[in-house]
Amino acid sequence: MPSRPSSFVDPLGSLACCIRLARQVPLALLALLAGVLVSSVLGQDNLPSQNNLPSQEQRAGQTRTSQDPTELRHWLESMVWHHNYSREEIMQVTGLAPDTLDQALLEWNISPKTKPLAEVDPPIFVLPYPGGRHPRIGFLDGAIEPQRETKLSIFTPWDPGSYVVLDAPEALWSNLGLTYLAHTHIDTIWDKQGTKLDRLEWTRKPDGSYFLRRELPNKITYEILATPHRDHLAIRMSLTNGTPETLSDLRVQMCAMLKGCRDFDQQTNDNKIFRRSLAACRNTNADRWVILGFEPNHRTWGNAPCPCLHSDPIFPNLEPGQTQYVHGRLSFYQGTDIDAELARIEKQWNVLEEKVIYGQVVDEQTGSPIAARIYVQSESGRWHFAEAADSQGQAIRYEKQNWINPRSNEYHTSVSAHRFSLRLAPGKYTVTVERGKEYFPSIQQITVGEQTSEIEIRLKRWVDMASQGWFSGDTHVHRTIERLKVPMLAEDLNVALPMVYWTTRSEQSPEFGDRTEPDDARLPSELIAVDPSHVIWPKNTEWEIFTVQGKPHTLGALFALNHQTPFGVGIPPIQGVIEQVDREGALLDLDKHDWPFAMVLPPLLGNRLTYELANNHMWRTEFAFSKWTTPAPNWMPLADPQSGGEKDWMEFVHRTYWCLLNCGYRLQPSAGTASGVHPVPVGYGRVYVHLPSGFNYRDWIEGLRQGRSFVTTGPMLQVHREGDSVHIEARADGPIESLEWIENGKVIKLPIDQQTKQPNGSYLLRTVRRAEFESTTWVAVRVWQEFGGPGLTQGRWRFAHSAPLWYDVAGKPLEPNAQEREFMQERIEVELQRSRGLLMPESRLEYEQALRAYK
């Protein structure tokens, strides 16, 4: 949300959507159409109605108007999609007239039915509370005109429509008296002076946290930082004494109101537990809990009529100019052993013992600060996260755990090239720092104690690909653009293509997809430069089809990269996508070959299609997806055609690609991670494109299209032809385990005994191979490297794979062998039979076209 409200002007201006319609239809028909659309969007079946409105005076006190369209849209999305506000409540909060509200909701496609799906494995979901609706059930005379700037809605993981309203702070007491109150009840020192405090709003930071700063008229300042994690909301409050006198008796009321949390709203304290600094409330079945805690703690209690939980912290005395902190957390627990859960929290939550450690990551050779990815793990295995220590710096947390294998997790912080801080209790920790692919990782043990205050991490570069004209990209990203910028710098990733438009339903346009990112989808078709050599293109689409014609039915995924305008069609059929791709110079990308309909796509899309040799199941952490959606053929050298380990999956991916090449589809390689969904850093698998004249985004896309590239999850590989010879240069940050020459899908092992360890610790292998063929042939090179490390399973594999080099011999085309042809035909036949009853006639024709092509 924007940081400040402002006076309201017409947020829609000329109402762009109505103007677009007006250009095409007569005015009378436009009015009729608008009435029908508004009725459809805003009917009684969609937005609830509420008759028991507050008084006119209360309504005026709760109205917050806005002149910023984006701010207004955010509030409308929050009220309609997440808080289930009635139209009357929305008008009360926004001050909009009925017609203007109707137009805004229509223009921005906001209704309960258009609510996006939740993020995969999200942190706790938090939004600023919109106000208007009183967050209490009872004791309303003790909280007249509650102000929304202190209130956050924390949504439960078990019910997306239930939320706790955290009032942080509800009140601040000092030796001066009641110094701040977030509603009207007892007079504050400012009420007694007739001083009105400014209205504020929460500021949402790029890392997803919410921040609020209030400076009181006497220069007492408090700040609140609320940071969502996977398992809790961390709250930190600072208090600064800007007065000339010592402040004492600094007590704060922190209140979690339960009116909006279904089955927790009984007006009683019999469903609550108060244990030292923790206050907990249970549901009727005592198998779900809301837990609030603050340290250092003054008292925990509950107000039954509200109903609410309190864990109220206390500050030490503050001398003039001094700042102190209190720390809180709000979490949810699903289970029946609440005693064990409270004991676990108390054991892990050692905020009063924490020390602040400051750090900086620098390039070892230049001494210059650089962005990087930081892992911090205690001896007990608990993960910790860095924070920005400078006002110019940023720290973006990433917390993902796979839903199949809980050991597949990725818990790190991407920090900008500034100082960072760590808040750690005394003990021993492992700090691992990495930066993309071209630096050695740094692993060091630190002991936090009385003397520890500063650490410096010096990262050593082992290869500089940009100096040789190679620039990297990730073609499959699921992060918001704001949360992508710092990680790109930390990974030295030159190009990122986030899937801004994303639908899971065949009949749904990605422009209004159920996973489309509303803010990023409204960005213009303009390159976003993080800096001159790190850029984001904001127009990319994923069709990830799990529902066909309204029925659950998995087809798979297809990406459109580098397009100019949103796609207005679902798939299948695919023809409408092809036409727009050709118009706009876009690319299409196939992420996983084992999706049910994946092999339908190459015959239909041809050379518009790229193929992810490194895809979203290849991670830094432990492998998880060990069962294939589609079985491998028996002729592939896999122990089990239905399942396998990490290297088996890589082989299945690569050999399917080789099979497509043998079928005549000259697909160029790409690489994507789906970072934002899976436990993997952005750019872990990446594609390098060769740009001898230096970096330029348009040249990079064209180089990807032409195959001037290689894909890697670790090693570096350069392959180029000179006459009848192919020159190969492989580099890695550790020993190269295997070098392979791939010739029409046949693997030939090349010797590796000539690799040499370089002075900087990396390994280099150069070789030349003759390439003379009697019939059309493609060749590629693949490198394998084994790796492991702290927190990583040993015996892991990384690879690099070149784009294919084609040698065309007139009159002697390349054809697949009988096994490959049978594999592809069977894939299509099985899928056509499985999906025939749900596919539209045009889609069935496309499947049949693909089958004829393979035959």
TORPA-386822 format. One line per 5 residues: for each residue x, y, z of C-alpha. Coordinates in steps of 0.5 Angstrom, whole numbers, plus 500, padded with zeros to 3 digits. Layout:
X:Y:Z | ...
//
This chain:
500:500:500 | 502:507:499 | 505:510:505 | 500:516:505 | 493:518:504
491:524:500 | 485:527:498 | 480:524:493 | 479:525:486 | 476:521:480
481:515:480 | 479:512:474 | 479:519:470 | 476:517:463 | 475:510:465
479:507:460 | 475:501:459 | 469:505:457 | 472:509:452 | 475:503:449
468:500:449 | 465:507:446 | 469:507:440 | 466:500:438 | 459:501:440
453:506:440 | 452:510:446 | 445:507:448 | 448:500:447 | 454:502:451
450:504:457 | 446:497:457 | 452:493:456 | 455:497:462 | 449:496:466
449:488:465 | 456:488:466 | 456:492:473 | 450:488:475 | 454:481:473
460:484:477 | 456:487:483 | 450:483:484 | 448:480:491 | 451:473:489
458:476:489 | 458:482:494 | 455:481:501 | 450:487:503 | 450:490:510
444:494:512 | 446:496:519 | 451:501:517 | 454:506:523 | 452:513:524
454:518:519 | 459:521:524 | 462:514:525 | 462:513:517 | 466:520:516
471:518:521 | 472:512:518 | 473:514:511 | 480:515:507 | 480:517:500
485:517:495 | 487:520:489 | 492:515:487 | 489:509:482 | 494:504:484
492:505:492 | 485:505:491 | 485:499:487 | 489:495:492 | 484:497:498
479:495:493 | 482:488:492 | 483:487:499 | 476:489:501 | 473:485:496
478:479:495 | 480:478:502 | 476:481:507 | 469:480:504 | 466:487:505
459:489:503 | 458:495:498 | 456:499:503 | 462:498:507 | 467:499:501
463:506:500 | 464:508:507 | 471:506:507 | 473:509:500 | 468:515:500
466:513:493 | 459:514:490 | 455:508:488 | 456:509:481 | 464:511:481
465:504:486 | 461:500:480 | 465:503:475 | 472:502:479 | 470:495:480
468:493:473 | 475:497:470 | 479:493:475 | 476:486:474 | 475:486:482
469:481:484 | 469:475:489 | 470:471:483 | 476:474:480 | 480:473:487
487:470:485 | 489:463:487 | 494:463:493 | 502:463:492 | 505:456:493
508:455:500 | 507:462:502 | 509:466:508 | 504:468:513 | 499:472:509
498:479:511 | 495:486:509 | 493:492:512 | 486:492:515 | 482:497:511
478:500:517 | 471:502:517 | 468:495:520 | 470:495:527 | 475:489:529
471:488:535 | 465:484:537 | 464:488:544 | 466:493:548 | 465:498:543
465:504:547 | 472:502:549 | 474:503:542 | 471:509:538 | 473:511:531
479:505:531 | 484:508:526 | 487:503:521 | 494:505:521 | 496:501:527
492:495:524 | 494:489:520 | 490:483:518 | 494:476:519 | 490:471:515
490:464:518 | 493:458:514 | 487:454:514 | 481:459:512 | 483:464:507
477:468:509 | 479:468:517 | 484:473:520 | 486:476:526 | 487:484:527
493:486:530 | 493:492:533 | 500:494:534 | 501:498:538 | 494:499:541
496:504:546 | 503:507:549 | 504:509:556 | 509:513:559 | 511:517:565
507:523:561 | 501:519:561 | 497:516:556 | 502:518:550 | 498:514:544
492:511:543 | 489:507:536 | 482:509:538 | 478:514:542 | 477:512:549
481:515:555 | 484:522:553 | 491:522:551 | 496:527:553 | 495:530:546
487:530:547 | 488:534:553 | 492:539:549 | 487:539:543 | 492:536:538
490:532:533 | 495:527:530 | 496:526:523 | 493:520:519 | 498:515:517
498:508:512 | 503:502:512 | 508:502:507 | 509:495:504 | 517:494:503
520:490:497 | 521:484:501 | 514:483:503 | 514:486:510 | 510:492:513
513:499:516 | 510:504:520 | 513:510:523 | 510:515:527 | 513:521:530
509:524:536 | 509:532:537 | 514:532:543 | 519:528:538 | 517:521:541
518:516:535 | 516:509:534 | 517:505:528 | 513:498:527 | 516:493:522
512:487:521 | 515:481:517 | 512:475:514 | 515:468:515 | 513:461:513
511:460:520 | 510:466:524 | 509:474:523 | 515:477:526 | 514:484:529
519:489:532 | 517:496:535 | 523:501:536 | 522:507:541 | 526:513:540
526:518:546 | 527:525:542 | 525:529:548 | 530:532:553 | 528:528:559
528:521:561 | 522:517:559 | 520:511:564 | 514:507:565 | 514:505:558
508:500:557 | 505:498:550 | 499:494:549 | 499:489:543 | 492:487:541
490:481:537 | 483:481:535 | 479:475:534 | 472:478:531 | 474:476:524
477:469:525 | 472:464:525 | 471:459:531 | 475:463:535 | 470:469:536
467:466:542 | 466:472:548 | 470:468:553 | 477:467:556 | 476:460:557
479:458:550 | 485:462:552 | 492:460:555 | 496:465:558 | 503:463:559
509:467:561 | 510:472:555 | 505:468:550 | 498:468:550 | 494:463:546
487:462:543 | 484:455:541 | 478:454:536 | 472:449:539 | 476:443:537
482:445:540 | 486:443:534 | 487:450:532 | 491:456:535 | 493:463:535
499:465:539 | 501:472:540 | 508:474:544 | 512:480:546 | 519:480:549
520:484:554 | 513:482:557 | 509:486:562 | 503:482:562 | 499:477:558
491:477:558 | 485:477:554 | 479:481:554 | 473:477:553 | 468:482:550
472:484:544 | 474:478:544 | 482:479:544 | 489:476:546 | 494:481:549
501:480:550 | 504:487:552 | 511:489:552 | 515:494:556 | 521:498:554
526:500:559 | 527:507:561 | 530:511:555 | 535:517:556 | 534:523:551
536:521:544 | 536:513:546 | 533:508:542 | 530:501:544 | 526:495:541
521:490:543 | 520:484:539 | 514:480:538 | 511:474:534 | 504:472:532
503:465:529 | 498:459:528 | 499:452:530 | 495:446:528 | 495:440:533
493:438:539 | 499:439:543 | 499:446:545 | 504:445:551 | 509:442:546
508:448:541 | 509:453:546 | 515:450:549 | 518:450:542 | 517:457:541
520:459:548 | 526:455:546 | 527:458:540 | 525:465:541 | 531:468:545
530:475:543 | 532:478:549 | 539:474:548 | 540:476:541 | 546:480:539
546:484:532 | 552:482:528 | 554:486:522 | 556:484:515 | 559:486:508
560:481:502 | 566:484:498 | 569:481:492 | 576:478:494 | 580:481:488
577:488:488 | 575:489:495 | 568:492:492 | 561:491:496 | 557:486:492
550:483:492 | 550:476:494 | 545:470:497 | 546:468:505 | 545:462:508
545:462:516 | 544:456:520 | 545:454:527 | 547:448:530 | 540:446:532
539:446:524 | 534:453:525 | 535:458:519 | 536:465:520 | 535:471:516
539:477:514 | 536:484:514 | 539:490:511 | 543:495:515 | 543:501:511
538:505:509 | 540:504:502 | 540:497:502 | 535:491:501 | 535:484:504
530:479:500 | 528:473:504 | 526:467:501 | 523:461:505 | 520:455:501
519:448:503 | 517:442:498 | 510:439:499 | 513:432:497 | 520:432:501
520:436:507 | 528:436:506 | 528:440:500 | 528:447:502 | 531:453:501
532:458:506 | 536:464:504 | 537:472:504 | 539:476:498 | 542:482:500
544:488:496 | 551:491:496 | 551:494:502 | 552:492:510 | 547:487:513
545:485:520 | 544:478:523 | 540:478:530 | 543:471:533 | 542:468:540
549:466:543 | 552:460:540 | 555:457:533 | 552:458:526 | 554:456:519
554:462:514 | 554:460:507 | 555:466:502 | 554:464:494 | 553:469:488
551:466:482 | 555:461:478 | 562:464:477 | 564:465:485 | 566:460:489
562:459:495 | 564:462:502 | 563:457:508 | 565:459:515 | 563:458:522
562:464:527 | 561:464:534 | 556:469:537 | 558:471:544 | 560:478:547
566:479:542 | 562:478:536 | 560:484:532 | 562:484:525 | 564:479:519
566:480:512 | 565:475:507 | 570:475:501 | 568:472:495 | 573:469:490
571:469:483 | 573:463:479 | 571:465:472 | 568:471:468 | 563:470:463
561:477:461 | 568:478:460 | 568:473:454 | 561:475:452 | 557:471:455
550:473:459 | 546:469:463 | 538:468:464 | 532:465:467 | 526:464:463
521:461:468 | 521:466:474 | 515:466:479 | 517:472:483 | 514:479:483
518:484:479 | 520:488:486 | 522:482:489 | 526:480:483 | 531:486:483
536:484:489 | 536:477:487 | 538:478:480 | 544:482:483 | 545:477:488
546:472:483 | 549:476:477 | 543:474:473 | 543:478:467 | 536:477:464
529:475:468 | 523:473:465 | 517:473:470 | 511:469:469 | 507:475:470
501:472:466 | 499:466:469 | 492:461:468 | 491:454:470 | 484:454:466
484:452:459 | 478:457:458 | 481:463:461 | 485:468:458 | 492:469:462
490:477:462 | 485:475:467 | 488:469:470 | 487:466:476 | 495:466:478
496:473:474 | 500:478:478 | 495:484:478 | 500:490:479 | 506:487:475
500:485:469 | 499:493:469 | 506:495:467 | 507:497:460 | 511:493:455
518:496:457 | 524:493:459 | 526:494:467 | 533:495:468 | 536:494:475
542:496:472 | 545:497:465 | 547:489:465 | 541:486:469 | 534:487:466
527:484:467 | 522:484:461 | 515:484:464 | 511:481:459 | 511:473:459
505:468:460 | 504:461:463 | 499:457:461 | 499:451:466 | 493:447:465
490:443:471 | 482:445:469 | 479:443:462 | 472:446:460 | 471:447:468
473:440:470 | 480:437:473 | 484:435:468 | 492:436:467 | 495:438:461
501:441:463 | 505:448:461 | 507:452:456 | 510:459:456 | 510:465:452
516:469:453 | 518:476:450 | 511:478:448 | 508:485:447 | 501:485:449
497:480:454 | 494:474:451 | 487:474:450 | 486:466:449 | 487:460:453
489:453:451 | 488:449:447 | 487:450:442 | 494:453:440 | 493:457:434
491:463:437 | 497:463:441 | 501:462:435 | 499:468:431 | 500:473:436
507:470:438 | 509:471:430 | 506:478:430 | 510:480:436 | 516:476:435
515:472:442 | 518:465:444 | 515:459:446 | 518:455:452 | 517:448:454
519:447:461 | 518:439:463 | 517:434:457 | 513:429:462 | 507:434:462
501:430:459 | 501:434:453 | 508:436:452 | 510:432:446 | 503:435:442
507:442:442 | 513:441:438 | 510:439:431 | 505:445:432 | 510:450:434
516:448:431 | 522:453:431 | 518:458:435 | 519:453:441 | 525:453:446
526:447:451 | 528:447:458 | 534:443:459 | 535:445:466 | 528:446:469
524:447:475 | 525:440:478 | 533:441:479 | 535:445:485 | 541:446:490
537:443:495 | 535:435:495 | 531:433:489 | 524:431:491 | 520:429:484
522:422:484 | 516:420:480 | 515:422:473 | 508:424:470 | 509:420:464
514:414:464 | 520:414:460 | 521:409:454 | 525:402:456 | 530:404:451
533:410:455 | 538:408:460 | 534:409:466 | 534:403:472 | 526:405:473
522:408:467 | 517:411:472 | 521:414:477 | 529:415:479 | 533:420:483
536:427:481 | 541:425:475 | 535:420:472 | 531:426:472 | 536:430:468
538:424:463 | 530:423:462 | 530:431:460 | 536:431:456 | 534:424:452
527:427:450 | 530:433:448 | 535:429:443 | 529:425:441 | 526:431:439
532:433:435 | 532:427:431 | 525:428:429 | 527:434:426 | 525:439:431
531:444:431 | 529:447:438 | 534:451:442 | 535:450:449 | 533:454:455
533:454:462 | 528:456:468 | 527:455:475 | 520:457:477 | 523:460:483
518:463:487 | 514:457:487 | 520:451:488 | 525:451:493 | 531:454:489
534:460:488 | 533:464:481 | 538:463:476 | 540:456:479 | 539:453:472
540:458:467 | 542:459:460 | 548:463:457 | 547:467:451 | 554:469:447
554:476:445 | 561:478:443 | 559:486:442 | 556:486:449 | 550:486:453
543:488:450 | 537:485:451 | 534:484:444 | 541:481:442 | 540:476:448
533:474:446 | 535:473:438 | 541:469:441 | 537:465:445 | 532:464:439
538:462:434 | 542:457:439 | 548:461:441 | 548:458:448 | 549:453:453
545:451:459 | 548:450:466 | 547:448:473 | 554:449:475 | 560:448:470
561:453:464 | 562:450:457 | 564:454:450 | 563:450:444 | 564:453:437
566:450:430 | 572:452:426 | 571:448:419 | 571:441:420 | 573:441:428
569:443:434 | 573:446:439 | 571:445:447 | 572:449:453 | 569:446:460
571:450:466 | 568:448:473 | 569:450:480 | 571:443:482 | 574:437:478
570:435:472 | 567:428:472 | 565:427:465 | 565:430:458 | 561:427:453
560:428:446 | 553:427:443 | 552:425:436 | 544:424:434 | 543:422:441
549:417:442 | 553:419:448 | 561:418:447 | 565:419:453 | 571:424:452
577:423:456 | 578:428:462 | 585:427:464 | 588:433:461 | 584:437:465
588:442:469 | 587:446:476 | 588:453:475 | 591:458:480 | 585:460:482
582:453:484 | 578:452:478 | 579:446:473 | 579:447:466 | 579:442:460
580:444:453 | 579:439:447 | 578:439:439 | 574:434:436 | 573:432:428
566:433:426 | 565:430:419 | 559:426:417 | 556:423:411 | 548:425:413
545:430:416 | 547:430:424 | 547:434:430 | 552:434:435 | 552:437:442
557:437:448 | 555:435:456 | 559:436:462 | 558:433:469 | 560:435:476
559:432:482 | 558:436:488 | 556:437:495 | 557:442:501 | 554:444:508
547:442:508 | 547:439:502 | 546:432:500 | 553:429:498 | 553:425:491
549:431:487 | 550:432:480 | 551:439:476 | 551:439:468 | 552:444:463
549:442:456 | 551:446:449 | 546:448:444 | 546:443:438 | 551:444:432
547:442:426 | 551:439:420 | 546:438:414 | 548:434:408 | 544:435:402
539:429:400 | 541:425:407 | 536:428:412 | 536:426:419 | 530:421:421
528:418:428 | 529:411:429 | 524:406:430 | 524:406:437 | 524:414:438
518:414:433 | 514:409:437 | 515:413:443 | 513:420:440 | 507:416:437
505:413:443 | 505:419:447 | 500:423:443 | 496:417:442 | 495:416:450
494:423:451 | 489:424:445 | 485:418:448 | 485:421:455 | 483:428:453
478:426:447 | 472:427:451 | 474:434:454 | 477:437:448 | 474:442:443
474:440:436 | 479:445:434 | 484:442:440 | 483:435:437 | 485:436:430
491:439:433 | 493:433:437 | 491:429:431 | 496:434:427 | 501:432:431
500:425:431 | 501:425:423 | 507:429:424 | 510:424:428 | 508:418:424
//
